[in-house]
């Protein structure tokens, strides 16, 4: 079997993972408001990667030794044990795993950042507990209550 189709798919997959890594890097540095954009982009890229994985799996089924081809694509086994044509597949797949490793390391940092941001927001919410009084005041105004309604012992 000619491995060009598998190599082309692996190159496309590598390119998608490079984009995914770029989104992940931007996600680790962007403003809170932009996070949703990069999370959405990563989801789109993940679907494209999954589609390529199914395509690659189909090509593996056509190989003279499907299991050996899958091992080369997944970087399983000893590099030297693969025939030369599958070593090329193994090499291309290993380029993908470099991106995956970078993404994995950045994801841990992003998770920590998101937890820190969440904690800061919770502190702000707790510090702003008096906003309920303002909400009640505005609600009373919208129901036709006169300005200057007393809240507790204070006139607003």
Buried (B, 14 or more C-beta within 10 A) or exposed (E): BEBEBBBBBBEBBBBBBBBBBBBBBBBBEBEEEEBEEBEEBBEEBEEBBEBBEEBBBEBBEEBEEBEBBBBBBEBEEEEEEBEEEBBBBBBBBBBBBEBEEBBEEBBEEBEEBBEEEEEEEEEEEEEEEEEEEEEEBEEBEEEEEEEEEEBEEEEB
